[in-house]
Each structure stands twice: as C-alpha cells, then as structure tokens.
Amino acid sequence: MRTIVRTATATLVAATTLAAAWGAQAPASAETRVLHDKVGDSRTGSGDIRAVRIGHWPRKLAVRVLPVRRSGLAHFYDIWIDTDPHNPGPERVIPAGLEVSPATRVLRTDRFGQFGRPVCRLPHGSGYDTSAQEFWVVVPRACLGRPARVRVSVHSSEEFGPSDWAPRFPRFSPWVARG
C-alpha cells in the first residue's frame, strides 16, 4: 500500500511539474515545436516514438516524448541537445531511466554515444505518466549555456538494446528559438 501511495504521489508531483513547465507561461513566451517521428520504426517494438514536443522558454527547455500507445514507454531515454549551430553534434545529453535512474543531471558531450562530465543538476529531474503515455524533462537554460536556439534528438532504448530515434539517427529536430 505504501508503494502505491508513493507512486501516486510521485506521479502527481511529476504531472504538476509538467503542467508548470507547459502551462505557467503565456503561449507567446515560448517557441514550441512538435517533431513527428515515423511510426513503426522501433527496433524492439516497444518505445516507438511518435512525437517529441519541444518548448524553449526564456528560463527553461522542456522536452516531452510521446510514444505510440501500443508500444508503450521505453525503459530509457537519452535527450541529446545541440546548442551551437557551428558545431554539427550535440553539446549536452540527459540520460534517463523511467524507474531505475530518473534524469538528475545534464552532461557535457561532443558526439552521439558519449557521456561526459556533469554540467549541472536538474532541479525537477524527469517524469513520466504511464496512463497518458508520456515522458518529460525540464532543463534550466543555465544548464545549456543560454543558447538563442536549440535542437533536440531523442533516443529510446530497452535493457536489451536500442529501440528508436526521433528523428532518425544522427539527426536533430529543426532549430527552436528561445521564446
């Protein structure tokens, strides 16, 4: 019973954090993009990403991952963030596991597949909602170096291997300017 209460409380806190990230700002104060991914391209059948919603506010970046309902959430997500238009690869990565290791840090990187030293801690970490089928992370812009624009690539995986990339590897979403 205690586990159910803790899980329900954690889900409520995570949902409140996401609502604050997406709803507390006026719509004109952020640029948002929705990146649609090809359905059915998951290698494992689970964690197939259908869309990624990116919101770039003056003080934070919010990334919401929406899987195909029948495939469900993946066990792990890596959020790769490109902050420098002059450097073709990612500069930051946020590794996250749903239940095992929620996102707590933003790491420095200079290429896909590499996890470098921590840049900063995420005050709210990451969250997920199994009933709504979504995973999200909210990143303070200070963790990103305050770029004018960013682009994102999301990788989902399972314990037994990679699942899906949105967009496909090694690409990023279109640039999203700071609101």
Buried (B, 14 or more C-beta within 10 A) or exposed (E): EEEEEEEEEEBEEBBEBBEBBBEEBEEEEBBBBEBEBBBEBBBBBBBBBBBBBBBBBEEBBBBBBBBBEEBBBBBBBBBBBBBEEEEEBBBBBBBBBBEEEBBBBBBBBEBBEEEEEEBBEBEBBBBBBEEEBBBBBBBBBEBBEEBEBBBBBBBBBBEEEBBBBBBEEBEBBEBBEBB
